[in-house]
Amino acid sequence: MIKERRFECVKVAKDYHEITIDSHEFVLERSELRHLIEILDNSIDIGREDTVEAIDADEYMDMLAKAKAAALNDMDEDCEMCGS
């Protein structure tokens, strides 16, 4: 039997959205949400199977913090999350 999943996206501040998948909640900035949607959209392909690297929530939050800090600096380094 396939479990029915609960998905929800709610705007919680000017540029922030809360994403709920089952009982997991994430607050993402609008650009982070768009990046996530792009990754998901690009991975949808019939017959395509790619390995997915899984990281825990703490690692993900550290990556987001580093990306935000780098975006606020004048440093011209690649994004650790997407390489851009």
C-alpha positions as CSV (number, residue, x, y, z in Angstrom):
1,M,0.0,0.0,0.0
2,I,1.4,3.4,-1.0
3,K,1.4,6.0,1.8
4,E,-0.2,9.3,0.9
5,R,2.2,12.2,1.3
6,R,1.3,15.7,2.5
7,F,3.0,18.6,0.7
8,E,2.5,22.2,1.6
9,C,4.2,25.5,0.8
10,V,3.3,28.7,2.7
11,K,4.8,32.2,2.5
12,V,5.9,33.1,6.0
13,A,7.8,36.4,5.4
14,K,8.6,38.7,2.5
15,D,11.1,36.4,0.8
16,Y,10.7,33.2,2.8
17,H,8.5,30.1,2.4
18,E,7.8,27.2,4.7
19,I,7.8,23.8,2.9
20,T,6.2,20.9,4.7
21,I,6.6,17.3,3.4
22,D,4.8,14.9,5.7
23,S,6.1,16.0,9.1
24,H,9.3,17.6,7.9
25,E,9.4,21.4,7.8
26,F,11.9,23.6,6.1
27,V,12.0,27.4,5.8
28,L,13.7,28.5,2.6
29,E,14.5,31.9,1.1
30,R,12.7,32.4,-2.3
31,S,15.9,31.9,-4.3
32,E,16.7,28.7,-2.4
33,L,13.1,27.4,-3.1
34,R,13.6,28.2,-6.8
35,H,16.9,26.4,-6.8
36,L,15.3,23.3,-5.2
37,I,12.4,23.4,-7.7
38,E,15.0,23.6,-10.6
39,I,16.9,20.6,-9.2
40,L,13.7,18.6,-8.8
41,D,12.4,19.6,-12.3
42,N,15.7,18.8,-14.0
43,S,15.8,15.3,-12.4
44,I,12.4,14.3,-13.7
45,D,13.0,12.3,-16.8
46,I,11.3,9.0,-17.8
47,G,13.7,6.1,-17.5
48,R,16.5,8.2,-16.0
49,E,18.1,7.0,-12.8
50,D,20.8,9.0,-11.1
51,T,22.3,8.4,-7.7
52,V,21.3,11.0,-5.2
53,E,23.7,12.2,-2.6
54,A,22.0,12.4,0.8
55,I,23.1,14.8,3.5
56,D,21.6,15.3,7.0
57,A,19.7,18.4,8.0
58,D,22.7,19.9,9.9
59,E,25.0,19.6,6.9
60,Y,22.3,21.2,4.7
61,M,21.8,24.1,7.1
62,D,25.6,24.7,7.2
63,M,25.7,24.8,3.4
64,L,22.9,27.3,3.3
65,A,24.6,29.5,5.9
66,K,27.8,29.4,4.0
67,A,26.0,30.2,0.7
68,K,24.2,33.2,2.3
69,A,27.4,34.5,3.8
70,A,29.2,34.2,0.5
71,A,26.4,36.0,-1.3
72,L,26.7,38.9,1.1
73,N,30.5,39.1,0.5
74,D,32.2,40.5,-2.5
75,M,34.1,37.2,-3.0
76,D,33.6,35.7,-6.4
77,E,33.6,32.0,-5.4
78,D,31.5,29.2,-6.7
79,C,28.4,28.1,-4.8
80,E,29.0,24.9,-2.8
81,M,25.5,23.8,-3.5
82,C,25.3,24.1,-7.3
83,G,28.7,25.3,-8.4
84,S,27.5,28.5,-10.0
